Amino acid sequence: MVECQMCHHDVICHFAVFEKNQRFWLDLDQDALLSSGLCQSLREITERWGEVLGGNVGLRTVNERINQIEARAQESHKQTMKDIPDVIQLDGIYVTIQGQNETVKHDKRNRARHERKGEKMVVLVALGFWQEGERREVIDWQIAKSEDHEEWEMFLNRLYDRGVTAESGLQAVIRDGSGGLGEAIDLVYGPSVIDQRCIFHKLKNVADACTKELKGDKHKEERKQLMQQASAVYHAETAKQARENLKTWSDSWREKAPKSVATLERDFDATIAYFQLEGLNRQWVRTTSLLERVNRQLRRKFRQALSFGSHAGAEVALYLQIQRLHAKWTNQSWCSLSRNLYFELANANP
């Protein structure tokens, strides 16, 4: 019998002998998910639990407990979506993942190990927005080799198969101008959705061209004036007015900064496609700024990890970071949500 330290009554307990690696309790599993979602490293988690338990906790032990969530991450890529966002923003963010080749080396303990080398990969991310309730959610992501149109096409086809179609309510796709995303959108969606180019990235390209054309401190004020006027081109109520603003700006600067003018004029109509959308928040449809904020949160984890030892580890890290962001956007506690994630996993694998 054991005496309760609170009420001092006897408590009946059933004891059992634990096998190796089974001596931890649920607290470790829950805390591992919570801490990883908060961008704590494996080493930080093991050091803290080593103090709690009064002994050593291996990195692999904690890592295996975190990676139990991989099944949930993979399942999220396959679930059919019934509630389709009005708008999705698309972008890629780079990450380093370790892979092994055929070369074998011996470590300090003379164990044969395949040589490992970091490979730069790109995470393709889709952030959805719903006008009703003004809510947002990362609806999917995919670890790819590049931002070529083949990789984007595969990703968009998966979204399409999950139900993200114009017939189901999708109105527009917001993107920057890099990679093969534009070609992939044409192949998967065609003219059924509006393809909006990010205004922020367009103006950044103009600024880069302007810096090369108007060099030095003596042109500092001219560069500032050029960019202020370029930004004002988009201060319009209609697409027609925006085109008129562009013509006025171009006529003013074509002689002094022809490359800057050519940069803004190139595919200009793609940056004002949002005028075709009615009733949607302009913050969602003019730029990919909100997705850039998501990417900054993901980079926090990437910087902490430096590189991931496997695709599975990267998938789990992405899943936990995205779930933490969803908790924040819906005013939920990440502590409670991470606990629920563990219990759902435990119920699925009793």
Steps between C-alpha positions, in 0.01 A plus 500: 500500500607856428389802698377808313700808605195724457215319679713240686272217393634167380518450123503160333774483236585226251871471425670355195854444378599725208711372216791698359394835339155473663580675824372842391148621567258697285643833614812451288306423182273800547784732593706390200221610262441821692869594514574411138208718392657784701824456299701344783780271386528130582802576715309756706214254553729214601696719741183614672362149531834369617472741794142390570582129493841526661667315215586512133230527232621421149445726200369205303247420773345847482525514121308173464224632723466815293503308172202292613290784364620437142194287424277798580712722276473259206127459555448876479626497139228256393185621674224626272419865562132588524542863602693659212679835547413798281868581443828313537848652518789287373872527566811291560744501793836323498621246755801266530436126541772242558531207261748213479699385200687180416831612653570320828717649775596381847422713804713543814374166633593334170137446400423498127269788409373629168622851433225758548467824310254787532278564200310824451130432448202731466175484698205599281236661724131582436328746735121519467268790584125497557299821470242370746646552845821636342688186597820351363663159502801328346308248293799300373874488442743280311875444522633521144834504321442838334242760401483373142155476345502119528528519879236772526272310264520189720418709806208681334361173364492365854308808615264459204440134583425597861224730377669840464335597170324798349176301495526458877562870570865582428517843336866601483860391543756755624868444422834662426661483158780252569528133411257306282187569706328707230530220244372246754193715578420519129529122466290411807244782524517680166276810485259367765675696780659846506882491500619803701867596513630642828530880489767504771733275298436707186598823678805329651615410149451863396708612801780260404505635143485858626800446729709387202391787274508789746815422694667695775399749764437774245200304366367399842209745494415406141486130594275581794270710280488235228396227745241717674339577167524136388316390814236770441421342161300237691301763695209460264133408522483321165732312263456777242616763748802286594602475132467878466718544810758267347511699176550827686778351712670333203502821296664681794781250556563322170792722401680488838424139600390297195568160661296590808211606278526183293495291819175653625336490156587131454194285585339804667148371434581188704559724805158670471294186441358544852264770368294213356430376854213650693436493872841356595751655737759683287771401752454138391498550124761769421811338652633181660601696813293287738660183367841663537420539872422129518831424330684710758353280774608186313851641456529531879481121520730454201766725657474318831538160335761615243419189298264203538625144513218367283190594301290357783662734753440800274136398443436469873667835573288670234183336627558609860589858401191526282276359774646755743419780256145369458462503880617862509265609221200335669585631849579153634775399741788316334553317829145362489509429128830311520357292786194418289725403211677249719179344633356476147818323394486271802135409428582428136790273605400345834 
